[in-house]
Amino acid sequence: MPIQVSDYKWHQTDDNILLILDLHRTSPKNVDIVTTNSYLKVSFLPYIFEVFLCHFIDTDKSSAKIAKGHIELSLAKEISSPWKELGLKLTKEEQQMKRAEAILDLERQEQETLKKNKDERNRRERFAVARQIAEDDRSLEERKKRIENEKEEFLKQSDGGDHSCTLAEAQEIVDKPDLRRRLSSTCSEEGSCVVREVDYDGDGEDSLYYSSTENLHVMNRAKLERVENANRKQRKSNSLRNAASKEKEGKKVAIPAVRQNSSIKVKFTPRVFPTPKRESCEKEEQDWLVAQSGYESKSQKDITEDSGVDYYKEKAISLFNNKDFRGCVNAYTEALKLSPLDASFYSNRAAANLALNNLHHAINDCSKALELLTPPNQENSKSRLLCHIRRGTAFVHLSLLAEGLVDYQAAHQLSPNDESLKKDMERIQAILMTSTDTADSSDEESDDDFEGSGENSPPSVCS
């Protein structure tokens, strides 16, 4: 919104009003003034001054001057009389009507100015055309007078000689505009005029032959010679062409043999694109391959299948206690190759995956272990308890609170006296009841507030 300027000064005489506005340190290049006979607006962004004049002014006699730091407006009064106020105090509706009237007045003034300029341009064009026509008429008149003077001079020269020629022949000679002649003639008594010498100011090589009547014959002979030479050259070229064609007809032209059909063989060089390496895991993979080669060689030499399972189991427990969870996962994977129906291996590998935050792998391992722990009985209750706790913890960390609550309830049924397990289950139930946005709220609560039971923090490996 522009800032309305209210600090201004004005003075008046009987014929003029002097209005002074402060520019408020703005650039004088940005000043825009709009004025009509009853409206004045001065815009110098971000400031604006607007006034609806009490009386009419003469815009043609008014002027504006931009001085250093202020604007001076000289407004000529339409009627010489003192003003009590500079502007009228109007409501918003009245101001809007006045602005609309000012816009119409400006459009009318612009149309009048355009019409006036157009009329002035048309007047100047008509004046220029009239001047050009008058100049052409004057030039034509001067040319006619010059021709008449030349006729009179020629007639005077003809009358002063010993002989005279007819007026029609003299008129014909003088009227030719392209030839300027100096005549030295003798006219017979019968009235015939014989031209002895004519000086011709023409263009081109033919002008050389107009110096006398004899040279006219020379010009004709030269033209005839040129035409004859051209004809002679044409006849010679035609005879040579005919001779060449006859000689060509006499010889037998050898026709080239038809080209043999063939095919182009294209051989492509095979290109082998190597499989891209996963650089982020390259070191771990190389270490694992070295460890596997050592395990394989040792298993082939020193251990049987049963002792190999025990070896991988002991190695996995040792790696888990040393917090080498990745090596623990690898060791249990090798143990499962030798004993794929051992549920404890899946459950313990789920604990290692849970420590590595491999939540989906942990859920899959727990589900596989629960499938193998059937039928449920008192002997496998501890293993099923650990599987439910680990799978429920993975579900909670994945913000799947409802699924996690089901596993914790199953674990609570297997161990109803475990207070930490009971507290975890109640905390999950409270989060589900009070959460408005399950996805966002459950993620925050599960990461910040939920710590897990003693059985799961940190995840343990069952023996």
DAJOHU-V108486 format. One record per helix or strand of 2 or more residues. SS is the DSSP state (~ for helix, > for strand). FROM is the first residue (numbers start at 1). LEN is the number of residues. If there is no record, write none. Layout:
# DAJOHU-V108486
SS,FROM,LEN
SS,FROM,LEN
This chain:
# DAJOHU-V108486
>,3,2
>,8,5
>,16,7
~,28,3
>,32,4
>,39,6
>,47,7
>,57,11
>,70,8
~,92,69
~,167,8
>,185,3
>,193,3
~,205,6
~,213,38
~,279,23
~,305,17
~,325,14
~,343,13
~,359,14
~,381,17
~,401,14
~,419,16
~,438,11
